[in-house]
Amino acid sequence: MADANDVRRLALALPHVVEIDSDGFDFRVGDKGFVWSYPERNPGQRRVIRTDIAVLYVGDEAEKQALLLGEPDLFFTTPAYDGLPLVMLRLERVDIARLEELVTDAWRMRAPQGLLSS
């Protein structure tokens, strides 16, 4: 079982990561977000920052669908993310090793090419 502190620890261990000031967590590399708290929006209500759910950059629609269909207990999406290479991850259902893999993969996809080859 993982939580926001695990996301923070894993993200900040990666090179050149910056945490953006937010009500939850929000991590960037090369000015590109790769993992952040889910900003839940319900009609007629204020946005709620969910630190128990991470939004992860996954690269493309094929990867997104593979995660959603292959592990529906861990991953989900909402209509607001249709067409975007992003999935939501239920932190309480993921182990630390898998979380590290997911955060690192998201970082790799968003990091500038020069950073990856150094």
N, CA, C and O of each residue as an XYZ file, in Angstrom:
472
protein
N       0.841     -1.182      0.000
C       0.000      0.000      0.000
C       0.887      1.246      0.000
O       1.794      1.381      0.822
N       0.610      2.141     -0.927
C       1.402      3.366     -1.061
C       0.559      4.579     -0.672
O      -0.660      4.491     -0.525
N       1.238      5.704     -0.511
C       0.536      6.950     -0.214
C       1.285      8.121     -0.846
O       2.279      7.930     -1.547
N       0.800      9.326     -0.592
C       1.391     10.532     -1.175
C       2.852     10.702     -0.782
O       3.651     11.188     -1.582
N       3.213     10.313      0.428
C       4.616     10.422      0.849
C       5.526      9.525      0.023
O       6.668      9.886     -0.261
N       5.022      8.361     -0.362
C       5.803      7.470     -1.220
C       5.982      8.079     -2.608
O       7.070      8.011     -3.180
N       4.923      8.671     -3.148
C       5.025      9.340     -4.445
C       6.088     10.433     -4.364
O       6.953     10.526     -5.235
N       6.025     11.240     -3.342
C       6.973     12.346     -3.159
C       8.413     11.825     -3.066
O       9.306     12.341     -3.739
N       8.630     10.833     -2.256
C       9.976     10.267     -2.073
C      10.521      9.715     -3.398
O      11.670      9.974     -3.755
N       9.707      8.970     -4.108
C      10.153      8.363     -5.369
C      10.389      9.411     -6.451
O      11.383      9.342     -7.175
N       9.488     10.375     -6.566
C       9.631     11.411     -7.598
C      10.861     12.274     -7.342
O      11.620     12.562     -8.267
N      11.061     12.684     -6.101
C      12.189     13.567     -5.790
C      13.541     12.854     -5.866
O      14.582     13.509     -5.899
N      13.533     11.518     -5.894
C      14.776     10.767     -6.043
C      15.269     10.759     -7.492
O      16.411     10.383     -7.756
N      14.418     11.168     -8.423
C      14.789     11.189     -9.841
C      15.493     12.499    -10.185
O      15.217     13.528     -9.568
N      16.396     12.473    -11.162
C      17.169     13.676    -11.514
C      16.312     14.830    -12.033
O      15.378     14.638    -12.811
N      16.659     16.020    -11.581
C      16.094     17.284    -12.074
C      14.586     17.419    -11.891
O      13.924     18.104    -12.670
N      14.048     16.775    -10.874
C      12.617     16.871    -10.594
C      12.361     18.077     -9.708
O      13.104     18.350     -8.765
N      11.294     18.791    -10.031
C      10.866     19.951     -9.261
C       9.462     19.674     -8.747
O       8.605     19.202     -9.494
N       9.229     19.966     -7.476
C       7.876     19.861     -6.932
C       7.234     21.238     -6.999
O       7.783     22.219     -6.497
N       6.076     21.297     -7.618
C       5.309     22.529     -7.750
C       4.441     22.687     -6.505
O       3.849     21.715     -6.036
N       4.362     23.888     -5.975
C       3.527     24.158     -4.804
C       2.071     23.875     -5.147
O       1.523     24.433     -6.098
N       1.460     23.009     -4.366
C       0.048     22.662     -4.590
C      -0.547     22.162     -3.283
O       0.152     21.997     -2.284
N      -1.849     21.926     -3.314
C      -2.519     21.386     -2.131
C      -2.220     19.903     -1.932
O      -2.474     19.350     -0.862
N      -1.685     19.268     -2.958
C      -1.329     17.856     -2.884
C       0.116     17.686     -3.275
O       1.009     18.220     -2.618
N       0.356     16.943     -4.348
C       1.698     16.801     -4.903
C       1.625     17.043     -6.402
O       0.612     16.762     -7.043
N       2.716     17.571     -6.952
C       2.776     17.910     -8.378
C       4.249     17.961     -8.769
O       4.978     18.857     -8.344
N       4.688     16.994     -9.583
C       6.100     16.880     -9.929
C       6.319     17.074    -11.416
O       5.550     16.590    -12.247
N       7.387     17.794    -11.731
C       7.727     18.117    -13.115
C       9.195     17.827    -13.366
O      10.025     17.841    -12.457
N       9.483     17.563    -14.634
C      10.861     17.464    -15.111
C      10.886     18.192    -16.451
O      10.050     17.931    -17.316
N      11.845     19.107    -16.625
C      11.892     19.892    -17.847
C      10.608     20.657    -18.097
O      10.181     20.779    -19.245
N       9.980     21.176    -17.051
C       8.720     21.921    -17.108
C       7.534     21.090    -17.598
O       6.527     21.650    -18.031
N       7.641     19.774    -17.533
C       6.549     18.891    -17.949
C       6.116     18.035    -16.769
O       6.944     17.391    -16.124
N       4.821     18.030    -16.489
C       4.310     17.207    -15.408
C       4.383     15.735    -15.738
O       4.163     15.327    -16.878
N       4.699     14.933    -14.716
C       4.707     13.483    -14.932
C       3.904     12.727    -13.877
O       3.464     11.608    -14.138
N       3.702     13.305    -12.696
C       2.824     12.709    -11.692
C       2.326     13.816    -10.773
O       3.102     14.667    -10.337
N       1.002     13.802    -10.474
C       0.417     14.816     -9.603
C      -0.848     14.273     -8.944
O      -1.382     13.244     -9.358
N      -1.318     14.970     -7.925
C      -2.554     14.610     -7.223
C      -3.746     14.813     -8.149
O      -3.776     15.745     -8.952
N      -4.705     13.941     -8.024
C      -5.906     14.008     -8.851
C      -6.811     15.150     -8.407
O      -7.277     15.166     -7.268
N      -7.063     16.111     -9.306
C      -7.993     17.201     -8.970
C      -9.425     16.780     -9.333
O      -9.881     16.995    -10.456
N     -10.113     16.185     -8.372
C     -11.469     15.677     -8.622
C     -12.446     16.833     -8.776
O     -12.480     17.765     -7.973
N     -13.233     16.737     -9.826
C     -14.232     17.777    -10.101
C     -15.607     17.134    -10.198
O     -15.829     16.238    -11.012
N     -16.515     17.595     -9.371
C     -17.903     17.148     -9.432
C     -18.775     18.357     -9.731
O     -18.586     19.420     -9.139
N     -19.732     18.206    -10.648
C     -20.582     19.340    -11.025
C     -21.212     20.019     -9.807
O     -21.757     19.363     -8.919
N     -21.123     21.334     -9.794
C     -21.732     22.118     -8.729
C     -20.951     22.157     -7.434
O     -21.416     22.729     -6.448
N     -19.748     21.546     -7.419
C     -18.941     21.526     -6.206
C     -17.544     22.047     -6.509
O     -17.111     22.076     -7.661
N     -16.853     22.456     -5.461
C     -15.456     22.893     -5.613
C     -14.566     21.712     -5.954
O     -14.854     20.574     -5.585
N     -13.502     21.989     -6.648
C     -12.509     20.960     -6.970
C     -11.866     20.478     -5.671
O     -11.568     21.279     -4.785
N     -11.657     19.182     -5.564
C     -11.035     18.573     -4.395
C      -9.751     17.885     -4.849
O      -9.774     17.059     -5.761
N      -8.634     18.226     -4.213
C      -7.360     17.587     -4.528
C      -7.275     16.274     -3.761
O      -7.266     16.257     -2.530
N      -7.212     15.179     -4.502
C      -7.183     13.836     -3.918
C      -5.753     13.328     -3.852
O      -5.187     12.943     -4.875
N      -5.165     13.320     -2.676
C      -3.790     12.839     -2.535
C      -3.726     11.314     -2.422
O      -2.638     10.743     -2.346
N      -4.880     10.659     -2.410
C      -4.902      9.197     -2.423
C      -4.946      8.639     -3.842
O      -4.929      7.425     -4.047
N      -5.002      9.551     -4.823
C      -5.025      9.171     -6.233
C      -3.969      9.978     -6.972
O      -3.931     11.205     -6.880
N      -3.105      9.268     -7.711
C      -2.075      9.927     -8.505
C      -2.488      9.913     -9.969
O      -3.003      8.915    -10.473
N      -2.254     11.038    -10.648
C      -2.405     11.106    -12.090
C      -1.014     10.877    -12.666
O      -0.058     11.554    -12.288
N      -0.909      9.922    -13.581
C       0.383      9.553    -14.173
C       0.362      9.750    -15.676
O      -0.615      9.415    -16.345
N       1.441     10.294    -16.197
C       1.632     10.390    -17.638
C       2.046      9.006    -18.130
O       2.950      8.391    -17.564
N       1.386      8.508    -19.188
C       1.674      7.156    -19.673
C       2.170      7.107    -21.115
O       2.459      6.021    -21.618
N       2.277      8.226    -21.782
C       2.888      8.225    -23.113
C       1.931      8.237    -24.270
O       1.998      9.128    -25.117
N       1.022      7.251    -24.330
C       0.103      7.219    -25.462
C      -1.177      6.470    -25.101
O      -1.296      5.883    -24.026
N      -2.126      6.508    -26.027
C      -3.438      5.903    -25.801
C      -3.345      4.381    -25.653
O      -4.087      3.787    -24.870
N      -2.443      3.756    -26.396
C      -2.314      2.302    -26.303
C      -1.873      1.876    -24.905
O      -2.419      0.925    -24.345
N      -0.899      2.567    -24.346
C      -0.435      2.260    -22.985
C      -1.547      2.533    -21.974
O      -1.761      1.754    -21.045
N      -2.241      3.637    -22.165
C      -3.354      3.979    -21.277
C      -4.392      2.857    -21.272
O      -4.810      2.406    -20.205
N      -4.804      2.409    -22.443
C      -5.819      1.364    -22.529
C      -5.324      0.041    -21.954
O      -6.086     -0.686    -21.317
N      -4.051     -0.271    -22.176
C      -3.487     -1.503    -21.622
C      -3.563     -1.502    -20.095
O      -3.922     -2.509    -19.485
N      -3.227     -0.379    -19.490
C      -3.293     -0.284    -18.025
C      -4.737     -0.340    -17.531
O      -5.040     -1.058    -16.577
N      -5.619      0.406    -18.168
C      -7.019      0.447    -17.746
C      -7.692     -0.915    -17.864
O      -8.432     -1.327    -16.970
N      -7.436     -1.611    -18.962
C      -8.067     -2.910    -19.189
C      -7.372     -4.032    -18.426
O      -8.021     -4.973    -17.969
N      -6.059     -3.931    -18.290
C      -5.299     -4.990    -17.635
C      -5.343     -4.980    -16.125
O      -5.248     -6.028    -15.487
N      -5.488     -3.789    -15.546
C      -5.476     -3.671    -14.087
C      -6.533     -2.661    -13.612
O      -6.193     -1.618    -13.054
N      -7.806     -2.977    -13.837
C      -8.856     -2.022    -13.469
C      -8.982     -1.772    -11.969
O      -9.610     -0.797    -11.558
N      -8.391     -2.643    -11.147
C      -8.394     -2.417     -9.707
C      -7.431     -1.298     -9.315
O      -7.624     -0.641     -8.291
N      -6.386     -1.078    -10.135
C      -5.400     -0.032     -9.853
C      -5.683      1.271    -10.595
O      -5.557      2.356    -10.029
N      -6.067      1.154    -11.870
C      -6.150      2.320    -12.748
C      -7.577      2.639    -13.165
O      -8.412      1.747    -13.317
N      -7.840      3.932    -13.349
C      -9.116      4.370    -13.898
C      -8.910      5.694    -14.612
O      -7.828      6.278    -14.565
N      -9.948      6.153    -15.265
C      -9.905      7.448    -15.936
C     -11.270      8.103    -15.795
O     -12.212      7.504    -15.274
N     -11.362      9.326    -16.261
C     -12.629     10.055    -16.269
C     -12.769     10.715    -17.639
O     -11.781     10.837    -18.363
N     -13.966     11.138    -18.004
C     -14.150     11.810    -19.295
C     -13.253     13.036    -19.470
O     -12.894     13.375    -20.598
N     -12.889     13.698    -18.386
C     -12.015     14.880    -18.481
C     -10.645     14.522    -19.062
O      -9.959     15.392    -19.600
N     -10.240     13.258    -18.962
C      -8.944     12.819    -19.461
C      -9.041     12.062    -20.786
O      -8.051     11.489    -21.241
N     -10.223     12.052    -21.409
C     -10.370     11.399    -22.710
C      -9.415     12.032    -23.719
O      -9.327     13.256    -23.822
N      -8.712     11.196    -24.450
C      -7.791     11.676    -25.467
C      -6.442     12.119    -24.934
O      -5.573     12.512    -25.712
N      -6.251     12.065    -23.635
C      -4.977     12.461    -23.023
C      -4.241     11.217    -22.520
O      -4.884     10.279    -22.047
N      -2.918     11.188    -22.611
C      -2.149     10.018    -22.176
C      -1.932     10.001    -20.662
O      -0.798     10.000    -20.183
N      -3.034      9.988    -19.928
C      -2.999     10.061    -18.467
C      -3.927      9.007    -17.869
O      -5.005      8.740    -18.401
N      -3.500      8.419    -16.769
C      -4.354      7.514    -16.002
C      -4.315      7.930    -14.542
O      -3.375      8.583    -14.090
N      -5.340      7.546    -13.822
C      -5.379      7.758    -12.390
C      -5.060      6.423    -11.706
O      -5.522      5.362    -12.126
N      -4.266      6.507    -10.653
C      -3.799      5.338     -9.918
C      -4.290      5.425     -8.482
O      -4.076      6.426     -7.799
N      -4.949      4.366     -8.032
C      -5.398      4.269     -6.641
C      -4.199      3.861     -5.783
O      -3.788      2.701     -5.784
N      -3.653      4.821     -5.060
C      -2.413      4.576     -4.311
C      -2.554      3.483     -3.264
O      -1.608      2.726     -3.046
N      -3.694      3.379     -2.616
C      -3.850      2.394     -1.548
C      -3.835      0.960     -2.076
O      -3.754      0.013     -1.293
N      -3.912      0.795     -3.401
C      -3.938     -0.553     -3.980
C      -2.640     -0.944     -4.687
O      -2.550     -2.039     -5.242
N      -1.644     -0.078     -4.674
C      -0.398     -0.367     -5.383
C       0.734     -0.570     -4.384
O       0.809      0.120     -3.367
N       1.621     -1.532     -4.687
C       2.773     -1.704     -3.795
C       3.888     -0.739     -4.211
O       3.864     -0.180     -5.308
N       4.844     -0.560     -3.336
C       5.888      0.444     -3.535
C       6.736      0.133     -4.774
O       7.093      1.044     -5.522
N       7.056     -1.126     -4.992
C       7.871     -1.484     -6.160
C       7.165     -1.116     -7.465
O       7.787     -0.579     -8.382
N       5.878     -1.403     -7.544
C       5.126     -1.050     -8.762
C       5.000      0.456     -8.891
O       5.113      0.988     -9.996
N       4.770      1.150     -7.796
C       4.691      2.605     -7.832
C       6.000      3.194     -8.341
O       5.992      4.116     -9.157
N       7.114      2.672     -7.867
C       8.412      3.168     -8.328
C       8.551      2.976     -9.838
O       9.017      3.878    -10.534
N       8.158      1.829    -10.342
C       8.207      1.555    -11.785
C       7.353      2.561    -12.559
O       7.796      3.106    -13.570
N       6.152      2.801    -12.091
C       5.230      3.717    -12.776
C       5.728      5.159    -12.764
O       5.681      5.845    -13.785
N       6.200      5.614    -11.615
C       6.699      6.991    -11.501
C       7.953      7.169    -12.359
O       8.107      8.187    -13.034
N       8.835      6.190    -12.331
C      10.059      6.266    -13.130
C       9.746      6.251    -14.624
O      10.345      7.009    -15.387
N       8.821      5.404    -15.045
C       8.431      5.368    -16.455
C       7.833      6.703    -16.890
O       8.152      7.201    -17.969
N       6.976      7.283    -16.064
C       6.371      8.583    -16.383
C       7.460      9.647    -16.495
O       7.427     10.476    -17.404
N       8.420      9.625    -15.577
C       9.542     10.576    -15.614
C      10.318     10.424    -16.915
O      10.628     11.420    -17.569
N      10.637      9.183    -17.299
C      11.407      8.933    -18.535
C      10.703      9.485    -19.766
O      11.349     10.030    -20.661
N       9.399      9.348    -19.815
C       8.638      9.822    -20.980
C       8.582     11.341    -21.061
O       8.393     11.895    -22.144
N       8.741     12.010    -19.947
C       8.620     13.475    -19.929
C       9.967     14.198    -19.843
O      10.048     15.389    -20.143
N      11.013     13.493    -19.438
C      12.331     14.123    -19.270
C      12.906     14.503    -20.635
O      12.731     13.774    -21.611
N      13.589     15.642    -20.698
C      14.259     16.049    -21.951
C      15.273     14.978    -22.388
O      15.924     14.353    -21.551
N      15.394     14.781    -23.682
C      16.275     13.748    -24.246
C      17.695     13.847    -23.698
O      18.297     12.822    -23.378
N      18.240     15.050    -23.584
C      19.592     15.227    -23.078
C      19.776     14.727    -21.661
O      20.860     14.275    -21.292
N      18.737     14.804    -20.878
C      18.790     14.330    -19.497
C      18.850     12.808    -19.447
O      19.508     12.241    -18.575
N      18.173     12.151    -20.369
C      18.140     10.698    -20.397
C      19.448     10.089    -20.840
O      19.800      8.993    -20.405
N      20.181     10.784    -21.701
C      21.430     10.228    -22.232
C      22.645     10.580    -21.369
O      23.754     10.120    -21.641
N      22.439     11.389    -20.339
C      23.598     11.767    -19.504
C      23.751     10.854    -18.313
O      24.670     11.031    -17.513
